[in-house]
Every structure is written in structure tokens, then in C-alpha cells.
Amino acid sequence: MSEKKNNGDFITFLMQKKYVMVNNNLGAGSFGKTVLLKDPFIDELFVAKKYEPEFDDNDFRRKFYKNFLDEIKILHKLNHKNIVRIYNYYAYEDYYTGYILMEYIEGQNIKDFLDTYDLFGEGVSLDDIFTQLIEAFCCIEEHGIIHRDIREGNILIDYSGVVKVIDFGIGKIFKKNEKNQDDSLVSKINRAGLDVLPIEYYDGTYSNQTDMFYLGELLNRLLRGKEDNEVFSFSYYDILEKMMRIKPEDRFQSFKEIMVAIKKRDFSNLEISEEDKEIYQDFTNSIRNAVASYSTEPRFNMSPESFLTKLKTVIEDNLFENHIQNNSAAISCFVECGYKYHVNRIIYMQTVTDFVKWFEGYSLESQKLILRNFATKLSTIKLIKPEVEIPF
């Protein structure tokens, strides 16, 4: 009869499970290798990742054994359909080695997937692949984790089109609201072999926004890198461009913010919130009320990029003011015809800055739709052509 255990007592299972070796070299690296095992009882395949550095230095093995244990903790925190699942682990701390038993993913890495996309990708949307990736990194971010190893081999796509982010071997759990922390691996993970590098590479820092940069750079390079210079049909190139801006403050501030931008792409079918309406109406009504009349046929700036650039210049020129000092400067960002305006109508700086931040959150297609709505509103302003001067 077994001895009764009390709360807090350690429980030891003496019987060890036995697995059948299916593939003894699924992959290998500097820190160990992976093999494919089969559980004969339930007839399922599993990947076993072994921590076994190729270096004999015990100090080195001990130092990076902590990363192996951290990977176990990270994978147990993350339970998401787009992140590889962990089933069990075996840690042999006296020998600085161990195993992680995890989900076997039958598919391709993202580079191989895109190389054969015309054949394999029928019915699998690249937009959906991207959305799944962002959803995975939203989960990673929400749990206070940074991946730190964004590369082709660590993003898999199974044969049903499900994305799986794998290999958290140098992942890190960080304290929220603590962006720049001491990091012994930062020189290795901020890799120098890219055409474009984030400012963090030079600052020696790494955060979720650095994950964002490297993910954007990877996807942009793969999607635009076809030999015949033909880019894939993909709806979010503008989002990728913002993800891989050099300075973190110019990128999205979180992966959650990217998800908001994705959902706002189809503006015509979007459920518009009251906050969206308020920001849009505060700004467009301010401009509408400042324009007295048109003196030539109405014509508007329908280029989102040009419109934003001009509006940001207005903000810079009025940075220390509560309201725009010259209403014509704000009006001319969008109105490109002759007009008369009211000098005593106030356009508040906060209204303009709130609108710019909101507008930037939308994709290019949605921005164009917003400007079309803006043009519709301003088209109601009356046209008063100047009287023709009779010479005598």
C-alpha cells in the first residue's frame, strides 16, 4: 500500500516512459540536436530537443544551461495554436544537459514555403500567414517574452497552412515596462549580416520592438526576393515597412498595435468605434469650419503620404502652441484649389496630433478611403467665383 502524501510533499514517478527512435538527426546546432521519437503506447510522434553544447568548457555549458531551463519555462507559459507546444521535459542538472519533448510539426520553414508557394500555396493566403504570425507574437509579447532568434528556420508552416513559431532557445522573460535590460547575448542576436539594421544594434539593446524589426525585415526580404523581381501578392507591405523602421519610436509600439492595423485594412467593412468617429470628426470639422468658400473648382490632395508629410510639417511649425497659428497651413495640406478661410476659427494642436496618430494606424488602402470621406465632406463648401472685372 502506498504511503499517504501530504500537501507540499514531492511526488516521484519511478516508471520511465520508453520511446522509439524514428530519426536520430532531425537537426543540430551549437547547443545540441533534435531527434524524432514515437510513443508506442499512443502511437504519436514527438520532437525531442537535447541540450548538449559542442563545447567541452564546463563554465560555458553551465552558463547556457540556464537558457535551456528558461526555454522550458517559456514554452510552458505559451499556449497558442501558432506556437510550438511542449509536452514534457527531462532536466539533468548535475550533468548540465536535458531534453524537451515537444510537438512534431510536419511542414516547411517559411523560406521553403514561399519558394514553392505557387505549387504548395494554393488556397493558403499570404495575408492569413502574416496574421497568424502577428497573433503568435502578440501572445509572446503579452507573456513578457522576447524570442531573440527571428530567422527562416524558426518559423514553420504545416501542410494545412498553420504557422508555428519554434525555438525559444535564446528567448528571454523580461520585466514589463523595462525596455533596456542587461543582456549577455545582445551582441550575438543583433546580427550584423543584414542590409538594414535597427538602432538597437548600435545601442546594444533588445526588446519586443527589436523582434518586430527582425520579423518585418525577414518577411519583407522573402516576399520581395524573387529572382524575376516579381513580388508576391500581399496586402500588408506598408505594415512591414513600418515594422522595420530604424528607430523604435517610428515603428508600431507593440504587436497588438499591428493587429489593430491589420483589422483596419478593410475600412469599408470595419465596425467603426465611437472613438474613431470622434477623432475623425474633430479634425475634419475643424478644417471644414475654417474654410469659408472656394474660388476655383474644388480639388483635393488624395495622396496619403503627401497629406501626412504636410500635416506633420504643420505640427512641427506649431509645436509650442495650443492651436494652429495660420489656418491656411492646415487647410492646404488637403485643399489644393483656391479658397477663402476664416482666421478666427480655431484648429487645436491636440486635434491635429490625435488625427495624425490615428490616421497612421491604418493601411494605405484605408487611408485612401478616409481621404475620400474627407473630400466628400469638404465638397459641400460653396464655390464663389470672383466677378469678372469690366475694363471700362
Secondary structure, DSSP 8 states (H G I E B T S, - for coil): ------TT-----------EEEEEEEEEETTEEEEEEEETTTTEEEEEEEE--S---HHHHHHHHHHHHHHHHHHHH---TTB--EEEEEEEGGGTEEEEEEE---EEEHHHHHHTHHHHTTT--HHHHHHHHHHHHHHHHHTTEE----SGGGEEEETTS-EEE---TT-EE--TT--S---TTHHHHS-S-SSS--HHHHHT---HHHHHHHHHHHHHHHHH--TTS-----S-HHHHHHHT-SSGGGS-SSHHHHHHHHHTSSGGG----HHHHHHHHHHHHHHHHHEEEESS---B---HHHHHHHHHHHHHHTTT-SB-S-HHHHHTTTB-S-EEE-TTS--BHHHHHHHHHHHHTS-HHHHHHHHHHHHHHHTTS-B---------
